[in-house]
Amino acid sequence: MTALPQVRNRRAALLGAVCVLALTGCGGDPDAGTNGVGKLPADKIQSKSVTAAGDAGTVRLSGTVVTSGRTYTLDMRLKSDGGSGSVTSKGSTFGLLRIGEELYLKADADFWNSNGDSGAGDSLHGKYVKVPQRDPSYKKFSGFTDKDVLLSSLLTLHGSLATDGHHAQNGVRTIRITGDKGSGGTLDVSLEGKPYPLRLVRAGGAGTLTFSDWGKSFTVTQPKDDDTVDYGKQLPSS
């Protein structure tokens, strides 16, 4: 006689759990239990997201960036005084490491040979090649390792801002804001914890990026002398 009530109770509990996960599927408040930014106007959400990103000490950034007609695939970990990771463009992948003002590029022989320096390719294979600050490559690539510069240029939506519903990124609830109904880009902002940016679709098909590991500490280590090549004022293939 007690089996049916127990079954009903389990079904009711399961339905309740589904309602919580679906947020809006059972008429609940989609902002219940969140940080509250989902109830704000779009410009306020963007402002809080940019502030949270600036205050965070570290971030991992991955995805694509299109600039000057060239597509770069990034997987970078960034902090205020440096960063490390990989960049892929036109089928070539190279590593970047920045410690303070010192920038290093690490690639295989094929990378250097494809950049017109076949004589040095083998000797540079797997080495950390120090990029001189006066070399054009320094300005070009150091931006990929500079958290503040990179985020300030990326976390911008163009046109009239509006909210575009509740979503999720890797299991984290988000509120999405758009510029000009999406043509000016979209940004998913976390509704859990601090309102960090979690996913950005740039305007004009200029790339899609995800952001993670906000505030998670990591260390950038100076490469060993025997793993480092310093050409002085200019890289051999600049």
Solvent accessible surface area in square Angstrom, and as a share of the most:
residue,aa,sasa,rsa
1,M,224,1.00
2,T,95,0.55
3,A,63,0.48
4,L,116,0.58
5,P,62,0.39
6,Q,97,0.43
7,V,43,0.24
8,R,145,0.53
9,N,103,0.53
10,R,152,0.55
11,R,169,0.62
12,A,64,0.50
13,A,69,0.53
14,L,119,0.59
15,L,111,0.55
16,G,33,0.32
17,A,49,0.38
18,V,73,0.42
19,C,29,0.17
20,V,107,0.61
21,L,146,0.73
22,A,49,0.38
23,L,29,0.15
24,T,78,0.45
25,G,59,0.57
26,C,70,0.42
27,G,73,0.71
28,G,43,0.41
29,D,74,0.39
30,P,29,0.18
31,D,17,0.09
32,A,59,0.46
33,G,78,0.75
34,T,29,0.17
35,N,52,0.27
36,G,29,0.28
37,V,6,0.04
38,G,12,0.12
39,K,140,0.59
40,L,58,0.29
41,P,81,0.51
42,A,9,0.07
43,D,79,0.41
44,K,111,0.47
45,I,0,0.00
46,Q,29,0.13
47,S,61,0.40
48,K,97,0.41
49,S,0,0.00
50,V,64,0.37
51,T,79,0.46
52,A,11,0.09
53,A,1,0.01
54,G,49,0.47
55,D,113,0.58
56,A,10,0.08
57,G,45,0.43
58,T,11,0.07
59,V,2,0.01
60,R,93,0.34
61,L,0,0.00
62,S,37,0.24
63,G,23,0.22
64,T,45,0.26
65,V,10,0.05
66,V,48,0.27
67,T,60,0.35
68,S,122,0.79
69,G,76,0.73
70,R,83,0.30
71,T,67,0.39
72,Y,9,0.03
73,T,62,0.36
74,L,3,0.01
75,D,52,0.27
76,M,0,0.00
77,R,82,0.30
78,L,0,0.00
79,K,40,0.17
80,S,88,0.57
81,D,81,0.42
82,G,0,0.00
83,G,0,0.00
84,S,33,0.22
85,G,27,0.26
86,S,41,0.27
87,V,0,0.00
88,T,43,0.25
89,S,5,0.03
90,K,165,0.70
91,G,77,0.74
92,S,30,0.19
93,T,74,0.43
94,F,10,0.04
95,G,21,0.20
96,L,4,0.02
97,L,14,0.07
98,R,20,0.07
99,I,41,0.21
100,G,32,0.31
101,E,115,0.52
102,E,61,0.27
103,L,0,0.00
104,Y,7,0.03
105,L,4,0.02
106,K,73,0.31
107,A,8,0.06
108,D,62,0.32
109,A,15,0.12
110,D,102,0.53
111,F,20,0.08
112,W,3,0.01
113,N,57,0.29
114,S,81,0.52
115,N,70,0.36
116,G,70,0.68
117,D,29,0.15
118,S,89,0.57
119,G,79,0.76
120,A,14,0.11
121,G,0,0.00
122,D,119,0.62
123,S,74,0.47
124,L,2,0.01
125,H,106,0.47
126,G,33,0.31
127,K,60,0.25
128,Y,53,0.20
129,V,0,0.00
130,K,56,0.24
131,V,3,0.02
132,P,14,0.09
133,Q,113,0.50
134,R,206,0.75
135,D,4,0.02
136,P,95,0.60
137,S,17,0.11
138,Y,26,0.10
139,K,175,0.74
140,K,101,0.43
141,F,20,0.08
142,S,19,0.12
143,G,20,0.20
144,F,18,0.07
145,T,0,0.00
146,D,41,0.21
147,K,4,0.02
148,D,83,0.43
149,V,85,0.49
150,L,15,0.07
151,L,10,0.05
152,S,83,0.54
153,S,71,0.46
154,L,8,0.04
155,L,11,0.05
156,T,64,0.37
157,L,15,0.08
158,H,106,0.47
159,G,52,0.50
160,S,82,0.53
161,L,50,0.25
162,A,47,0.37
163,T,65,0.38
164,D,73,0.38
165,G,37,0.35
166,H,57,0.25
167,H,61,0.27
168,A,62,0.48
169,Q,33,0.15
170,N,152,0.78
171,G,72,0.69
172,V,46,0.26
173,R,58,0.21
174,T,0,0.00
175,I,4,0.02
176,R,48,0.18
177,I,0,0.00
178,T,8,0.05
179,G,0,0.00
180,D,70,0.36
181,K,197,0.83
182,G,29,0.28
183,S,84,0.54
184,G,5,0.05
185,G,1,0.01
186,T,22,0.13
187,L,1,0.00
188,D,1,0.00
189,V,0,0.00
190,S,5,0.03
191,L,0,0.00
192,E,72,0.32
193,G,60,0.58
194,K,127,0.54
195,P,22,0.14
196,Y,37,0.14
197,P,0,0.00
198,L,24,0.12
199,R,71,0.26
200,L,1,0.01
201,V,46,0.26
202,R,58,0.21
203,A,27,0.21
204,G,80,0.77
205,G,65,0.62
206,A,20,0.15
207,G,10,0.10
208,T,47,0.27
209,L,0,0.00
210,T,52,0.30
211,F,5,0.02
212,S,47,0.30
213,D,40,0.21
214,W,27,0.10
215,G,48,0.46
216,K,121,0.51
217,S,104,0.67
218,F,22,0.09
219,T,114,0.66
220,V,25,0.14
221,T,99,0.58
222,Q,90,0.40
223,P,16,0.10
224,K,148,0.63
225,D,133,0.69
226,D,108,0.56
227,D,57,0.30
228,T,38,0.22
229,V,36,0.21
230,D,90,0.47
231,Y,88,0.34
232,G,41,0.40
233,K,159,0.68
234,Q,104,0.46
235,L,11,0.05
236,P,52,0.32
237,S,30,0.20
238,S,71,0.46
